[in-house]
């Protein structure tokens, strides 16, 4: 789904939404949770194991990701399952990882 490009300067509301997405990605635990959800949907218990933190912390982090529009959830009986709602988050992560790899390779080449 793509619409017309935004005009520049960006409207204030768009700037706020963009900042909210980046803020949601600005935490190592949330990155780990998104990485785990890349495999498949998961419960808080499953995400707790993957993130190596408490259920309370995972629930808090998942709420932030939900509010940012990066994940969605569904209830099945007593369980809540989380899944990725915006696959574009992985494009952004791939771009950052690619850039980090490029910088590491350039640094390694300088050492030789």
C-alpha positions in Angstrom: 0.0 0.0 0.0 1.5 3.3 -1.0 0.0 6.7 -1.3 1.2 10.0 -2.5 4.5 11.2 -1.0 4.5 13.6 1.9 5.3 17.2 1.2 8.3 18.8 2.8 8.6 20.1 5.4 6.8 17.1 6.8 3.5 17.9 8.7 4.0 17.9 12.5 1.7 14.9 12.9 3.7 12.9 10.5 7.0 13.8 12.3 5.4 12.7 15.5 4.4 9.3 14.0 7.8 8.8 12.6 9.5 9.6 15.9 7.2 7.2 17.7 8.2 4.4 15.4 11.9 5.1 15.9 11.4 5.4 19.6 9.7 2.0 19.7 12.8 0.6 18.0 15.2 2.3 20.3 15.4 -0.5 22.9 17.5 -3.7 22.7 14.7 -5.8 24.3 12.1 -4.6 21.8 14.5 -5.4 18.9 14.9 -9.0 20.4 11.2 -9.3 20.6 10.6 -8.2 17.0 13.4 -10.6 15.9 11.6 -13.5 17.6 8.3 -12.5 16.0 10.1 -12.6 12.6 9.9 -16.4 13.0 6.2 -16.7 13.9 3.6 -15.3 16.3 4.2 -16.0 19.9 2.7 -15.6 23.4 4.2 -13.5 26.2 5.6 -16.7 27.8 7.4 -17.6 24.5 8.6 -14.1 24.1 9.9 -14.0 27.7 12.1 -17.0 27.0 13.4 -15.4 23.8 14.2 -12.0 25.3 15.6 -13.3 28.6 13.6 -11.0 30.7 10.5 -11.1 32.9 6.9 -11.5 31.7 6.0 -8.1 33.2 8.8 -6.5 31.1 7.8 -8.3 28.0 4.2 -7.3 28.4 5.2 -3.6 28.9 7.5 -3.7 25.8 4.8 -5.4 23.7 2.3 -2.7 24.7 4.7 -0.1 23.4 5.2 -2.0 20.1 1.5 -2.4 19.8 0.8 1.3 20.3 3.5 2.1 17.7 1.7 -0.1 15.2 4.6 -2.5 14.8 2.8 -5.5 16.3 -0.8 -6.8 16.5 -2.3 -9.3 18.9 -5.1 -11.8 19.0 -6.7 -13.7 21.9 -7.2 -17.4 21.8 -8.8 -18.6 25.1 -6.4 -17.7 27.9 -3.6 -16.8 25.5 -2.7 -13.6 23.7 -0.6 -14.1 20.5 1.5 -11.3 19.1 2.6 -11.0 15.5 4.3 -8.5 13.3 1.8 -5.9 12.0 4.2 -3.9 9.9 6.7 -6.0 7.9 8.5 -2.8 6.8 10.2 -2.8 10.2 12.4 -5.6 8.9 13.4 -3.6 5.8 14.6 -0.9 8.2 16.5 -3.3 10.3 18.1 -4.9 7.2 19.2 -1.4 6.1 20.8 -0.7 9.4 22.4 -4.1 9.6 23.8 -3.7 6.1 25.3 -0.3 7.0 26.8 -1.7 10.1 28.4 -4.6 8.2 29.8 -2.1 5.6 31.3 0.0 8.4 32.8 -3.0 10.1 34.3 -4.3 6.8 35.8 -0.8 6.1 37.3 -0.7 9.6 38.7 -4.2 9.3 40.3 -3.2 5.9 42.0 -0.3 7.6 43.6 -2.6 10.1 45.3 -4.8 7.4 
